[in-house]
């Protein structure tokens, strides 16, 4: 296969390091003049690679693969400016930040995550998702800031606490004894003993300072992890036979 210049796909007029002819004059080009690396005929062109990556990959799934976890509404903290409340919305084919106005596609997002130029970002996506073979970018880690990681964990913790408090409120009503002689249902007991404590935890994330939230997440990390594990399993909310009214 003959080497060609990526800019015009014309035959190379000289070897690297030699004094080549002026670029693209009489149909020839050179590496030194145009600064574009050589490719070979039959390989994917830049435009083809961009098109194939954007056609075949879903931006939301790709973002999750690289460690970005959107909230229930599909928002994440923006990668292009500092913020506390998520304002960057992920869509299947593009993203848009309603805070700073940044808009882009899956390649734009990957360039920001890995600090790569667009073509290398497209190559990485194509290799990671088996569109093309190769492992040039295999060991690269996404450049998700420590602050963004903290905000994602904070949002997850608040959702867990809020969901648990809502469950406790529901259990208190659903499993309230119908008569004084009826045995207390375990979920009713849990709602009585845990609600005040976890409602206080939830308030830290609503009205507390960032330092208070950080301290809570450090001190109560095991407690939150246990709650997260519990919520990964379906919670039985129906009354057992012995507690039927």
PEKA-V707134 format. One record per backbone hydrogen bond with DSSP energy under -1.0 kcal/mol. CO is the residue of the C=O (numbers start at 1). NH is the residue of the N-H. Records with the same first field share a line. If there is no record, write none. Layout:
# PEKA-V707134
CO: NH / NH
This chain:
# PEKA-V707134
2: 41
3: 12
4: 39
5: 9
10: 5
11: 29
15: 18
18: 20
22: 25
25: 28
28: 24
29: 13
30: 34
31: 35
39: 4
40: 43
45: 49
46: 50
47: 51
48: 52
49: 53
50: 54
51: 55
52: 56
53: 57
58: 62
59: 63
60: 64
61: 65
62: 66
63: 68
64: 67
71: 74
74: 90
75: 71
76: 88
87: 98
88: 76
89: 96
92: 59
94: 91
95: 104
96: 89
97: 101
102: 97
104: 95
105: 109
106: 110
107: 111
108: 112
109: 113
110: 114
113: 143
117: 121
118: 122
119: 123
120: 124
121: 125
122: 126
123: 127
124: 128
125: 129
126: 131 / 132
127: 130
135: 138
137: 140
142: 144
145: 149
146: 150
147: 151
148: 152
149: 153
150: 154
151: 155
152: 156
153: 157
154: 158
155: 159
156: 160
157: 161
158: 162
159: 163
160: 164
161: 165
162: 166
163: 167
164: 168
165: 169
166: 170
167: 171
168: 172
169: 173
170: 174
171: 175
179: 182
185: 189
186: 190
187: 191
188: 192
189: 193
190: 194
194: 198
195: 199
196: 200
197: 201
198: 202
199: 203
200: 204
203: 207
209: 213
210: 214
211: 215
212: 216
213: 217
214: 218
215: 219
216: 220
220: 224
221: 225
222: 226
223: 227
224: 228
225: 229
226: 230
227: 231
230: 233
240: 243
241: 244
